[in-house]
Structure formats: structure tokens, C-alpha cells
Amino acid sequence: MAIVVLSPGILTSVQDGGRQGYQQYGVSPSGPMDAHAFRTANILVGNDPDEAGLEMTVMGAELTFTDAAVIALAGADMGATLNGTKTDMYRALCVQAGDVLKLGFALSGCRTYLAVRGGIGTEPVMGSRATMIGKNFGGYKGRKLQKDDVLEIRPCSKEFPHPETYFTQPEPVQPGVRTLRVILGPQADRFTEKGIHTFLSSEYTVGQDFDRQGYRLEGEKIEHKTDSNIISDGVVTGSIQVPGTGLPIVMTAERATVGGYTKIATVITADLPLIGQCKAGDRIRFQEVTVETAQDLLQQEADRLALLRKQVEDPSHLPQKSVPAAAAQAPAVEHEYEYTKDVTISINGISYEVTIQKWKEE
Amino acid sequence: MSEAVICPAGDSALLVEFENEISLEVNSRVRALKYTLEQSPFDGMGELVPAYRSLLVCYDPLKIRMKAAQEEIRSRLGHMDRVSLPKAIVTEIPVCYDKEYAVDLEHIAQLEHKMEEEVIRIHSQSDYFVYMLGFAPGHPYTARFENPFSFKRMENPRLRIPGGSIVVQLALSDIIPFDQPCGWNIIGSTPVLACDYRKENPFLLRAGQWIHHRPVSKEEYLDIKKQVEDGTYVCKTWEKED
């Protein structure tokens, strides 16, 4: 059982829940940039929430399956089609051998997750299948996927009757300004009152430099009391460094484990998926919350996922909804496009020419 | 000794800060707290990330809330002065100072107004202390405590230097695990891998230990390199004398 990559998209990689226990050796956790969407997709195919799947970025992949499989998509809407027919996200789908799943450009949001029942079976490195793209290890040969890569699917013996009944409400990525809630510190005292005020009251834009290591933001400069250097200390996912430029950098999944710049604040864990769905040009605001509030929000997120998991394991909990005819059997249709435009986007310092096509609504 | 400060680093970690300086004495408090927490972890405790003067204590907020985690750490801080740390380990790192690898050795000798042999002697005589690992997997931040060099980093960093390079400035000496950009002068090269993903524990070093550089000839360098590729080479280690 395997997935064959027909076209990899811009940046598609194998990710699982992340690599734990090696930060003291300089290895960051990696893992999905939008853990909420990633876990949702896994739960919908009856997997452990942190099972290995695929993360696609900005422009999705075209994939085929060597055998029948159960899959689910979550995250940014990349206009997924199965054998040329538009297909639903946020539900388990049965695919047959030879079926072609194709994802396009993310009109809103940045990352889409594909979960497959059983999970992807690459060799774990330090206990995890997450790809550390920046350091070339983990996942599939330590790199992003390429054409003709073959990803094994792990067999799953547990019964999973009527997969097509497993679905949840789609959660489209909302356009507009995202508000990221933050906890100030650990070095908030190294900024002037004016600097803190700038940080919490102005709007920032994601620049061209955004990847799995960090997001550089553009906007009003944040004032330090003296300078931006500290004796290097530990960094967490969501740490917001402000170097001498005065412009914030949000540290993400493949961040460094230690850093020598002042950290004004930390994005709360429950809001990390929001930054994972940002791309160049997206706007961000920061809002201060207490640790207690952040931990309550994280508990709510855990409860939501636990409830979804319970529903999947016992489908009688699910709201009833008519099941669409199996997409695999539907004939391919030619799409009419409302518009087509070519744009240049930059990821990891490499420029890509991509074509955006918007379907005409029927 | 001032009291440690515990402050939140987001909703899933606490940063414990000791005196704001880079010294063996302050770092020994970081190590003592890490050791104490490892010996008696609290429920919900996660990874511990030691740095020069601080310890990042990660925890799972679904298992323990911040205030309780703070209390747990505070109680360990109260006990840690009575803890006797296990003896530090010294790992021997074979270094080839041959011109082929030590591309900046001549330049370093000029900067120091010393013979090249004297520069090699200084670098291989003192043991270096590993304060922490970071930047790249297995990359040590080290320092020696006597006879520092006087030069800092280069004006123009090189865009790529080979993994295995030993780079120096002032009292610092780093092992570069993988090819990377670097602005430090290259004093030699080691055939051993600071990070080897083929191994179950891929890391040669850990925070709180020492490094001893042993000069080797090009022949021995190549011989060790072969053994490293075969996975048979084991670096010599011993306990550090007080």
C-alpha cells in the first residue's frame, strides 16, 4: 500500500506530531504548522491524532494510490479534486487503486493536511517521522517530496466500518487580519513602554520570508530599552524574537532551540495554527492574555479534539447527513474558471511562478 | 548568589534564570537544577533545555498548570544545593591541524604573533567546557578558561564551511556538525561526527561536559574517518579531575 507522488506541489513533506526529547541536543520538535487541522484529519480516518501524514504548502500535490485507502483532508482549501471531480475536505474519503487526488493553490490559508488511515510509514528518526526540512533528516529521505516518490502506508488491522460517515464541520481559513493571542515575556522588560505598546497595538504583515523555521513580520518597529542581545537561552515554538531591526520574528516548528535575541512574547499554543495558515501579505495583530487564559483555551482545544475522536469511534454520536455519491465513480468534468492569474511567491528564499485559477461557482 | 527567577515562556514552559553572566559557577546551578529535576521529575514535566545561565522547563498544561509547575520547580531549587552532581565527562576529539583542513591556521598564527605549533599547543592543551548544544543538532557552544586567543570572528563570513570543521575565536571553540555558513576562523578538522543520525543516540556531546582536542596526523585523521563511516570508532572518554 502506497501513495505515489505525481507532482509534489511547492513544499510537501511528511509530518507527525513532532520530535520530543531532543531539544537539549539542538533538535527542535518540527511537526505540523497547523496542529489543529493535522490532528482533525487524522482523527477522521481513525488514526492516532499525531500519526504521520502530509503537510502541503501554498500549492498542493498531485498524488495517486496503489491500493484502496481511507484519507481525509483538513486545513487550507486548495480546491481538491479526486479524479477531476471536486471533493470534500473534513471528511473520510474512500479512494481506490489508481485514483488521482489533486490539490491546487490555497486561495485562503497556507497549509493543507492529508491523513491516510494507518499513517505514512517512513523510518522514524529519533522516534519521529516528522521531516526537518531545514536540517535534512526525518520524514521521506529528510527532504520535501519530489515527483515519483513512493510513500508506504502502514497497514491498519483495526476495523473501520463505513468510513464515509465520518465527517466534521469544515473550518475554512478566514481571510482578513488574524489576532494572535500572546503571553508577554520572557524578555518583555527589555523593551520600552512605547515598544510594548507598538507591539500590542499595530498591525503587522507577513513578509516574503516565512517558512517552517519562522515568520518575519513587517510593520512598525518595536523600541528596545538598550539593545536586542541577551545571553542565549531556550526558545519555544511561538517565541517572538525582536532583533536589532525592531521587527518581530515568530519562531515556528523548525525553529532553533536556543537564541540570543530578546523575546518580547510567546504566541499561545491554541493560536499557533493561525500563524501556520498565514502566508506573505497576510496581516497579524497581537493581543495579550494571561497564562491561565491560554491554558484554558488549550484545554478547550483538547476537549474539542477528544469529542471528535469519540464521535469517530462511535458514529452514533454523529449528526446525520446525507452521504454524497462516491466521488471516485463520478465522471471527470471540465471546470470553468472565473479568473486565471499568474503570481510569484517566495518560500524558503526560492521564488515560484504559480497560476491561480478560481472556479466559477455553479 | 541571587535567587533564581522563574518566568513564563508561553503557556507550556517556564524559564528559570540564574545570574546574568556566562561563567562555570552560574552554569553549575543550571546543571544542578536540571539534574535534580531529572532525578525527581514532577507529573507533566516535559523537556529540559539548558543554556548558559538558564534552564527552560517544558510542561504539559493539560496535566499541570503553571502555578503548580512553578511550585514544583521552586521546591527543587530549594533542594539542589545539597545535590552532588556526577563527575563531568571529558570526550577526546581527534583534530587534524594539517594545512589542508586548518585553512586559517597561518592567519591565526599571524593574528596571535605566535608560531603555528604554539597555536596548536594552546588549542589542544586546555579542555573546553560545553555550556550548551544548539544552533544545529549536536552543535556545542564551548569555552576554555585560560589563555584565550585575542581575535574575534572574521569581517566576512564564509557562505559554506564543511561539517567537521573546528572553528575558534577568543576563548571559544566550536565543532561544526554539518556544512553551514560561518564567520569564525577554521583551526582544524575532526573526523568524528558531532551528530550521526544512524545511531540511536546521535549526539557525541551533551551540555555540562568537557572536550579535549588531541592533535592527529593526516594519516590518522583518514584512518579514523574510515572507522567513523563504518560506525566502529568510539571517542575516548574519562572523568574530569576536580
HADDOCK unambig.tbl for C-alpha pairs under 7 A between the chains (distance, minus, plus):
assign (segid A and resid 21 and name CA) (segid B and resid 47 and name CA) 5.62 0.50 0.50
assign (segid A and resid 23 and name CA) (segid B and resid 49 and name CA) 6.19 0.50 0.50
assign (segid A and resid 24 and name CA) (segid B and resid 48 and name CA) 6.63 0.50 0.50
assign (segid A and resid 24 and name CA) (segid B and resid 49 and name CA) 4.71 0.50 0.50
assign (segid A and resid 24 and name CA) (segid B and resid 50 and name CA) 6.41 0.50 0.50
assign (segid A and resid 24 and name CA) (segid B and resid 133 and name CA) 6.38 0.50 0.50
assign (segid A and resid 25 and name CA) (segid B and resid 133 and name CA) 5.20 0.50 0.50
assign (segid A and resid 25 and name CA) (segid B and resid 134 and name CA) 6.34 0.50 0.50
assign (segid A and resid 25 and name CA) (segid B and resid 137 and name CA) 5.88 0.50 0.50
assign (segid A and resid 25 and name CA) (segid B and resid 138 and name CA) 5.33 0.50 0.50
assign (segid A and resid 25 and name CA) (segid B and resid 206 and name CA) 6.77 0.50 0.50
assign (segid A and resid 26 and name CA) (segid B and resid 133 and name CA) 5.41 0.50 0.50
assign (segid A and resid 26 and name CA) (segid B and resid 134 and name CA) 3.92 0.50 0.50
assign (segid A and resid 26 and name CA) (segid B and resid 135 and name CA) 6.18 0.50 0.50
assign (segid A and resid 26 and name CA) (segid B and resid 136 and name CA) 5.65 0.50 0.50
assign (segid A and resid 26 and name CA) (segid B and resid 137 and name CA) 4.37 0.50 0.50
assign (segid A and resid 26 and name CA) (segid B and resid 138 and name CA) 5.92 0.50 0.50
assign (segid A and resid 26 and name CA) (segid B and resid 139 and name CA) 6.93 0.50 0.50
assign (segid A and resid 27 and name CA) (segid B and resid 137 and name CA) 5.08 0.50 0.50
assign (segid A and resid 183 and name CA) (segid B and resid 10 and name CA) 5.66 0.50 0.50
assign (segid A and resid 185 and name CA) (segid B and resid 8 and name CA) 6.94 0.50 0.50
assign (segid A and resid 185 and name CA) (segid B and resid 9 and name CA) 6.41 0.50 0.50
assign (segid A and resid 186 and name CA) (segid B and resid 7 and name CA) 6.32 0.50 0.50
assign (segid A and resid 186 and name CA) (segid B and resid 8 and name CA) 6.33 0.50 0.50
assign (segid A and resid 186 and name CA) (segid B and resid 9 and name CA) 5.56 0.50 0.50
assign (segid A and resid 232 and name CA) (segid B and resid 51 and name CA) 6.76 0.50 0.50
assign (segid A and resid 232 and name CA) (segid B and resid 52 and name CA) 6.93 0.50 0.50
assign (segid A and resid 233 and name CA) (segid B and resid 51 and name CA) 5.23 0.50 0.50
assign (segid A and resid 233 and name CA) (segid B and resid 54 and name CA) 6.35 0.50 0.50
assign (segid A and resid 234 and name CA) (segid B and resid 49 and name CA) 6.10 0.50 0.50
assign (segid A and resid 234 and name CA) (segid B and resid 51 and name CA) 6.55 0.50 0.50
assign (segid A and resid 234 and name CA) (segid B and resid 56 and name CA) 5.70 0.50 0.50
assign (segid A and resid 256 and name CA) (segid B and resid 135 and name CA) 5.79 0.50 0.50
assign (segid A and resid 257 and name CA) (segid B and resid 134 and name CA) 5.94 0.50 0.50
assign (segid A and resid 257 and name CA) (segid B and resid 135 and name CA) 6.88 0.50 0.50
assign (segid A and resid 258 and name CA) (segid B and resid 134 and name CA) 5.90 0.50 0.50
assign (segid A and resid 258 and name CA) (segid B and resid 135 and name CA) 6.82 0.50 0.50
assign (segid A and resid 266 and name CA) (segid B and resid 9 and name CA) 6.50 0.50 0.50
assign (segid A and resid 266 and name CA) (segid B and resid 10 and name CA) 4.92 0.50 0.50
assign (segid A and resid 267 and name CA) (segid B and resid 10 and name CA) 6.70 0.50 0.50
assign (segid A and resid 268 and name CA) (segid B and resid 10 and name CA) 6.09 0.50 0.50
assign (segid A and resid 268 and name CA) (segid B and resid 11 and name CA) 6.08 0.50 0.50
assign (segid A and resid 269 and name CA) (segid B and resid 11 and name CA) 6.84 0.50 0.50
assign (segid A and resid 291 and name CA) (segid B and resid 11 and name CA) 5.45 0.50 0.50
assign (segid A and resid 294 and name CA) (segid B and resid 11 and name CA) 6.13 0.50 0.50
assign (segid A and resid 295 and name CA) (segid B and resid 11 and name CA) 6.14 0.50 0.50
assign (segid A and resid 295 and name CA) (segid B and resid 61 and name CA) 6.20 0.50 0.50
assign (segid A and resid 299 and name CA) (segid B and resid 62 and name CA) 6.26 0.50 0.50
